[in-house]
């Protein structure tokens, strides 16, 4: 039994090492495929960007993710929005983050809520709402609490997103705008 466990452990360790060694080859794949950018599908560009991001090649990741986002890939739009919102590998930029999240929400507002991308679309709605709660003066976007509540409500109801449902309950409890409605908050929290 011990010999079998030893071999399984070493096989798993070797597999993990091969997986780690694959990261630089993915970076090489990026170099080779970068010249083919214009011929890539959105999914291929997203995969390439994700691999570059995981390998720590932020510049290459941004290039590939931007290409995928321009072609409408929801995962790329969401990832870029997150990166710019958090300053993850890039300088924090609320304008770029807002634009990526808004693009994602606008393009997929009526998608089937059972699609695999529904969670990130709902997350984009909540992120856009957050920007409307505080405003973005550099874009000429002032505070618009009613619109923010509507965006979160859409994510909570249409997509059934639990994070959005919680946010909507908080908005009702906190009286965002003129919406202090504890009875609705309790319903959403339940």
C-alpha positions in Angstrom: 0.0 0.0 0.0 2.8 2.4 0.9 4.5 1.8 -2.5 1.3 2.7 -4.3 0.8 5.9 -2.3 4.5 6.8 -3.0 4.0 6.3 -6.7 0.7 8.2 -6.8 2.3 11.1 -4.9 5.3 11.2 -7.3 3.0 11.0 -10.3 0.9 13.8 -9.0 4.0 15.9 -8.2 5.4 15.3 -11.7 2.0 16.3 -13.1 2.1 19.5 -11.1 5.6 20.2 -12.3 4.6 19.7 -15.9 1.7 22.1 -15.3 4.1 24.7 -14.0 6.5 24.2 -16.9 3.6 24.7 -19.3 3.2 28.4 -18.2 6.3 29.6 -20.0 5.2 27.7 -23.1 1.9 29.5 -22.9 3.9 32.7 -22.8 5.7 31.6 -25.9 2.3 30.7 -27.4 1.3 34.3 -26.7 4.4 35.6 -28.6 3.7 33.3 -31.6 0.0 34.1 -31.6 0.3 37.8 -31.0 1.0 38.3 -34.7 -2.3 36.6 -35.5 -4.4 38.8 -33.2 -6.7 40.0 -36.0 -7.5 36.5 -37.0 -8.2 35.2 -33.4 -11.7 34.4 -32.2 -12.8 36.2 -29.0 -12.5 32.9 -27.1 -9.0 32.3 -28.2 -7.9 35.9 -27.3 -9.6 35.5 -23.9 -7.8 32.2 -23.3 -4.5 33.7 -24.4 -5.0 36.7 -22.1 -6.0 34.5 -19.2 -2.9 32.4 -19.6 -0.7 35.5 -19.8 -2.4 36.9 -16.7 -1.8 33.7 -14.8 1.8 33.7 -15.9 2.2 37.2 -14.5 2.6 38.8 -18.0 0.1 41.7 -17.3 1.1 43.7 -20.4 0.4 40.7 -22.7 -2.7 39.8 -20.8 -4.1 43.3 -21.3 -3.4 43.2 -25.0 -5.2 39.9 -25.5 -8.0 40.7 -23.1 -8.6 44.1 -24.8 -8.8 42.3 -28.2 -11.3 39.8 -26.8 -13.3 42.6 -25.1 -13.5 44.6 -28.4 -15.0 41.5 -30.0 -17.6 41.3 -27.2 -16.2 38.5 -25.1 -18.0 38.9 -21.7 -15.3 37.2 -19.6 -12.7 39.6 -21.1 -14.9 42.7 -20.4 -15.4 41.6 -16.8 -11.8 40.7 -16.2 -10.6 44.1 -17.5 -13.2 45.9 -15.5 -12.0 44.1 -12.4 -8.4 44.8 -13.1 -8.9 48.5 -13.6 -11.3 48.8 -10.6 -8.9 47.1 -8.3 -5.6 48.3 -9.8 -4.7 44.7 -10.3 -1.5 44.7 -12.5 -2.6 48.1 -13.9 -3.0 51.6 -12.6 -6.4 51.9 -11.0 -8.7 53.6 -13.5 -12.4 54.0 -12.6 -13.3 55.4 -16.0 -11.9 52.3 -17.8 -13.5 50.0 -15.2 -16.8 51.7 -15.6 -16.7 51.5 -19.4 -15.9 47.7 -19.4 -18.6 47.0 -16.8 -21.1 49.2 -18.6 -20.3 47.6 -22.0 -20.8 44.1 -20.5 -24.1 45.0 -18.8 -25.5 46.8 -21.9 -24.6 43.9 -24.3 -25.9 41.1 -22.0 -28.8 42.7 -20.0 -31.3 40.3 -21.5 -29.2 37.2 -21.8 -30.6 33.9 -20.4 -30.1 34.1 -16.7 -29.1 30.4 -16.8 -26.1 31.0 -19.1 -22.7 30.4 -17.5 -21.9 34.2 -17.9 -25.0 35.3 -15.9 -22.9 35.7 -12.7 -20.4 38.1 -14.3 -23.2 40.0 -16.0 -25.0 40.5 -12.7 -21.7 41.5 -11.1 -21.2 44.1 -13.8 -24.7 45.5 -13.1 -23.8 45.9 -9.4 -20.4 47.4 -10.3 -22.0 50.0 -12.6 -24.5 50.8 -9.9 -21.7 51.4 -7.5 -20.3 54.0 -9.9 -23.7 55.7 -10.1 -24.0 55.8 -6.3 -20.8 57.9 -6.1 -20.7 59.4 -9.6 -17.7 59.8 -12.0 -17.1 63.5 -12.5 -14.4 63.0 -15.1 -17.1 61.3 -17.3 -19.7 63.9 -16.5 -21.7 61.2 -14.6 -23.2 62.6 -11.4 -24.8 60.6 -8.6 -27.9 58.9 -9.7 -29.2 56.8 -6.8 -32.5 55.8 -8.5 -30.6 54.4 -11.5 -28.2 52.6 -9.2 -31.2 50.9 -7.4 -32.7 50.0 -10.8 -29.5 48.4 -12.0 -29.1 46.3 -8.8 -32.8 45.4 -8.9 -32.3 44.0 -12.4 -29.3 41.9 -11.3 -31.3 40.7 -8.3 -34.5 39.9 -10.0 -33.7 38.9 -13.6 -30.4 37.1 -12.9 -31.4 36.0 -9.4 -27.9 37.0 -8.2 -27.6 36.6 -4.5 -24.9 39.3 -4.1 -27.2 41.7 -5.9 -30.1 40.7 -3.7 -28.1 41.4 -0.7 -27.0 44.8 -2.1 -30.6 45.7 -2.9 -31.6 44.8 0.7 -28.8 47.1 2.0 -30.0 49.9 -0.3 -33.5 49.5 1.1 -32.3 49.4 4.7 -29.9 52.3 4.3 -32.7 54.4 2.6 -30.7 54.9 -0.6 -32.6 57.8 -2.3 -36.1 57.9 -0.9 -36.3 54.1 -0.7 -36.1 53.3 3.1 -38.3 50.2 2.9 -37.4 47.7 5.6 -40.2 45.3 4.6 -38.6 45.0 1.1 -35.2 44.6 2.6 -36.3 41.7 4.7 -37.8 40.0 1.7 -34.5 40.3 -0.2 -32.5 39.1 2.7 -34.7 36.1 3.1 
